[in-house]
Amino acid sequence: MASATTSISSHPAALRDVVQAARIGALRQQVGVAPAAARGQRARAVRPLRAAEPARQPVAASAAAAAPAAPMADEAAAALAAVDYEALARELDGASPLEIMDRALAMFGSEIAIAFSGAEDVALIEYAKLTGRPFRVFSLDTGRLNPETYQFFDQVEKHYGIRIEYMFPDASEVQELVRTKGLFSFYDDGHQECCRVRKVRPLRRALKGLRAWITGQRKDQSPGTRASIPLVQVDPSFEGLDGGAGSLIKWNPVANVDGKDIWTFLRTMDVPVNTLHAQGYVSIGCEPCTRPVLPGQHEREGRWWWEDAKAKECGLHKGNIEKDGQAAAPRSANGNGSAGAPDIFESPAVVSLTRAGIENLLRLENRAEPWLVVLYAPWCPFCQAMEASYVELAEKLAGSGVKVAKFRADGEQKPFAQAELQLQSFPTVLLFPSRTPRPIKYPSEKRDVDSLLAFVNSLR
């Protein structure tokens, strides 16, 4: 018992749910419900597809096949529609992901499904299994996933004895996009159009067959866009089975969980994981738009890395994105970012440049000394992630003849920075050499001190 207590206190977020699973099982025994182990055959029979049907059907087509019970009665549907989900979210605040998952599955039965991307959201499937209730899983196959992700899908199906319900993009829409704009148009004009065809529209079709869905969104995944995710909500973007606004409920059981605690849980439960994680991938999407992250980078920086930090959403969760003037902090008087966001790169070794100051640097053809300047936005998680290394670099370069500075390039300064300072995404690092008029953009994603110092020394 002493060792068990020590283990639980060492990993409270991971092991509390294991204990909770045992409590749920005990409670069901008290009220006359057989434990999951005793009804394993029944649980395995309650799958998204009928056992006799070899072909996989879309989510919308298989809603009635997910459980032996008939579709939800009108009275039950009306009762769910009358629930105050904001109040329910407040009630569940502080509940474990297992408790939230159990509540979701209990309320919606066969008309709720887990959205599985092939990444660490496999934790959702493990939580669902621990409840002992029947559950459904669907995934969006964009046609451009990594081979490792497809292999992981197969491994998950075998591990849990389930069939994932795959949704595919409309072939004619994909054909039109590729024939018109090529296979990699998103590198030139942004990822939104491709994601709309390959992900958002298939998801829309899937959700039309459900009353609720379960996602793996977490607040710490993207502080700039997901910081206010509720545990449960009326979906602000998509429609469910009955159609119309308010017809779909969205559950986010791990919204309040840190990524490190998700991984503690996965290791504790010996859950299969995507082999891409061992190669440095954290957030995993389509192969052309996903890459490993480096030390000091935020996990979402591996997605759509060629775009601005605020664009790193595909549209599946656009209703949870904080927008200017809503969840985001208000603009300051000069329009240069959020008034409530504390500034970063604060150090006596880092010079804060004004617009006039950096324009003067641009005009000078023979500078007395080289300048290293970071173009940043305080709200950007990727800028925040490199703050420590940049400040350390500035302190190392103090007295060396190289000036280290920062220029806040969001808000009303952003068009200028894009046109004159090569800004594409935050952060951008520029070196203004002493004898070369045009600034040189740091080309690497490595933002550790040694890499930045090597760049400066090679061009001094």
ABEGO torsion letter per residue (X at the ends): XAAAAAAAAABAAAAAAAAAAAAAAAAAAAAGBBBAAAAAAAAAABBABBAABABBBBAAAAAAAABABBBBBAAAAAAAAABBAAAAAAAABGBBAAAAAAAAAAAAEAABBBBBAGBAAAAAAAAAAAAGBBBBBBBBBAGABBAAAAAAAAAAAAAAGBBBBBBBBBAAAAAAAAAAAEAAAAAAAEAAAAAAAAAAAAAAAAAAABABBBBABBAAABAAAAAABBABBBBAABBBAAEEBGABBBBBAAAABBAAAAAAAAAAAGBBBBAAAAAGBABBBBAAABBBBBBGBBAAAABGAABBAAABBAGAAAAABBBBGBABBBBBAAGBEBAABBBBGBBAABBBBBAAAAAAAAABABBABBBBBBBBBAABAAAAAAAAAAAAAAAAABGAGBBBBBBBABEAAAAAAAAAAGBABOBBBBBBBAABABBBBBABABABAAAAAAAAAAAX
